[in-house]
Amino acid sequence: MINFLHNFQPNPILISLGPLNLYWYGLFMVSGILAALIVSFRLAKYYKIDSNTLLDLCFWLIINGLIGARVYDILLEYTYYLNNPLDIFKIWQGGLAIHGAIIGGLLTIYFFSRKRTLSPWRLIALALPGLALGQALGRWGNYFNQELFGLPTSAPWGIPIQVLNRPWAYISNSYFQPTFLFESLGCLIIFTSLLLFNIYFIKKNKLNKTFFVWMIVYYMISYSILRFTLETIRIDWAPTFLGLRWPQFMSLIIIFASFFLIIFNSHAKTKND
């Protein structure tokens, strides 16, 4: 795998059918969504969520997640999109921010749970394993688009980046850190952990609110640590705040929110006891 990535020259176009181009980015996005749906539907019966309800939820999650991911990216790079408004619609070129997708997903679950009188904690926890797997697959779209790579490297796992895709400061470098691969592997580990936790607690018949909250906290902290760390070697443009790249700042906010959620849940449990 390492040798293959080190020598392979990716092309963003999967298939050309006359004037129509099918992109690897789109293939991996769709693959990630389908994988997430399969995992969620397999777990749904243990969460006591019927298939029709889950199907309705997934429909809105996909739509609002994609909208949130795109809107978030546009807001981060609004100057570029003001000068290139037609590029707003070119999602096959990338530009789907995971933090925006998560925000869109959370809002969807909140309003959906209120309408269907369901626990939002249950729905979020159900969606997380599939989300992590979808992220692991989706990051490969960045590889074929030759975007979101890291600092130059001479290591054997470095990936070749075409001259047109290199930042000007690194125009003479040929190989760069495959941050897409690091994040994909990290998300795969998070997915595996979430799945194993689910299997264990399903066997113990302990799928309750405490379990749901801890699964949410685990995902929030583990992914935020992963993202914060990888941002230290990424060289794509990102707005900065307080000396941090914006995704790093968002990761810290999510980690802080996770600890607040732990405290809030412990207080509520003590009060109910």
N, C-alpha and C positions, 0 to 999 in steps of 0.2 A: 504493500500500500504506500509506504513512505517513498520508495523509489519511483513508483508510478506517479505520485503527485509531484515529485521533484522534476520529472522529465516531461510530463504531459502538458500540452498547451490547450487549455479549455477554450471552447467557442460558445458564446452565449446562445447561439441558435441551434436548436435541436433538429428541426426539420424545416425545409423550405418547400412550400407548395405554391409555385408561381409567385405572386405578390404577397402571399401569406407566409409569415414566419411563426413557427412554434418555438418557444424559448424554454431552455432548461430551468430557468427561474420559475416559470409558471408550472412546470412539471413537478418541481419539488414543493412548491406551495400547495398544489392540489394533493400531492402524496402525503404531505404533513397533515392536511385537513382530514383526509380519508383515514389515516392512521389514528388520529385523535378520535374520530367518530367510532371506529371499531373498538378502541379501548373503552371509551365511555359507555357504549352500548353493552359491552361485556360486563361492566361493573354495575350497570344501572339496576339490575334486579336485586342486588345485594343492598343498594341504597334505597330500595323501595320507590323507584321512579319508573313509571310505566313507559313503554317505548314511544307511544304517541306524544306524551309530554316531552320526552327527551328530544324527539325529532323536531318538535316545534321550537324548543329552546336552541338546539343546534343551528337551525335555520337562521334565527336572529343573531346568534353568536357569530356565525360566519360573516354575515353581512355587516353587522355593527363592529365586529373586530377588525375587518378589513378597512372599513371607513375610519375607525379610530386610528389604526396604524398609519393610514395615508395622511389624515389631517394632522396628526402629531408631527410627522416628518415634514409636512409643508410648513407648519408653524416654526419649526426649528430652522428651516432654510427659506424663510419667506422672501428674503431679498432675491434669491435665485429665481424663485417661482414668479415673483413679480415681473422679472425681466424675461422669463420664459414660461408664460401661462399655459401653453399647450402641453408642456412637460408634466403638468399636474396629472394628466390622464395616462401617461406612459408608465404604468406600474410594472410592466415587464422589464424595465430598466432598473428595478429595485425601488427603494424608498418606502418600505413598510416597516415602521418602527415598532418593536415588540412592546415597549411601554405604552404606546398609544393603543395597541391591540388589547392589552390587559385592561386599560381604563375603559375602552369600549365594551369589553366583555363583562367587567364588573357592573357597569351601569345597566347593561342588558339583564344580567342575573338579578340585580336589585329590583327592577321594575317587573320582570317576569315572575319573580317569587312573590311579590306583593299581589299581582293579578291572580296567580294560581294558588295563593295561600300555602306556599311551600317555604321551607327553611333555606335562606340564601347560603348559609354555611354548608349545608348538605350539597347544594348544587355546585358551589365553588370547589369543594373538595372532590366531587365527582369529576369535574372537568380538568383538574390539575394533572393527573398522570398523562392524559391524552395531550394536554398542552405542552408538557415537557418533551414528549416524543415528537410532536409536530415541530417544535423548535429545533430538535436535533436533526430532523430531515430537512427542514426549510433552510437552514444555514448553508446547505450545499448549493442552493441557488446563488448565494453570494460568491461562491467559488467560481462558478461558470460565468458570472458577470464580472469577475475580477475586481471585486470591491471589498471594502472593510477588512483589508489585510493589515498586517502589523509591520513592525520595523524591519529593515533589511537584515538578512542573516546569511551566514555561510554554512549553517547546519544542514545536514542531509534531508531534513524535513521541510526546508524552505521551498516555496512554490514560485515558479516563474511568473512574472507579471509583465505584460506587454508595455512597451514604451508609452503608448497613448494613455494607459491607465495608471502610470506612476505619478506621484506628486513631484513637482518640479525640483524640490529639495533633494529627491532621491532618484533623479532621472538616470544617473549612471549605474545604479544598482539593478541587479537582475532578479535576485531571489529575496522573498519576504516571508515573515512569519505567517503561517496559516491560521490566523485567529478564528476563521470560520470553523476549522477542524477542532480547535481547542474548545470552542463553545459547543459544537455539536457533540463532542465526547462528554463534556461536562453535563449537558442536558440529558444525554443518554444515561449517565450515572444517576441524575436526579430522578428520571423516569423509573429506572430500575428500583431505586430506593422506595419511591412512592408506591410502586406496584407491590413490592414485598411487604411494606407496611400494611397495605390493604389486604393482602392475602392472609397475613398473620391475624389481623383484627377481625376479619370476616370469620376465620376459623374459631376465634374466641367469642364471636357474636357480640362484639363491642363497638359496632359502628354507631357512635353517639356524637353529641355536639362537641364534647371534649376532643374526641378523635378528629373530627372535621377541622376544628380550630388549629390543632397541632399540625395537621397536614398542610394547612394554609400557611402557617408560620414557617414550617420547614421549607416549603417551596420559596416563599418570599425571601428568607434569609439566604438559603443556599444559592438561588439564582442571582441574587444581588451581589453576593460575595464573588461569584464567578464573573459576573459582568464588570464589577468594579475592578477586579484584577486584570481582566483582558483589556480594559480601556487604557491601562498604563502603557501598552505596547501598540495600540492602534494609532494609525497616522492619518486617517481620514479626518476631514474637517468636522468639528463639533463645537457648538457654543460653550463657553466656559463661564463658571460662576464660583466665586471664592477660591479661585485657583484650581478648580476641578472641571474636568469635562462634564457636560450636562448629564450624560448617562451615569457617571459616577455620583453626581449630586443626587440624582433620582434614586440610585441604589441605596444611598445613605438614608434618604427619607423613608424608603420602604423598610429598611432594617429597623429604623426607629419606630415606624408604625407597627412592625411585628412585635416588638417588645411591649408597646402600648396594648396591643391585642392580647398578649399573654397576661398582662396585669389586669386588664378589663375582664377577661374570661375567668381568671382566678377569683377576682372580687365577686363576680356574679355567681359563681359556683358556691363560694363561702356564704353568700347572702341567702341563696336558695337552701343550702344545708341547714 
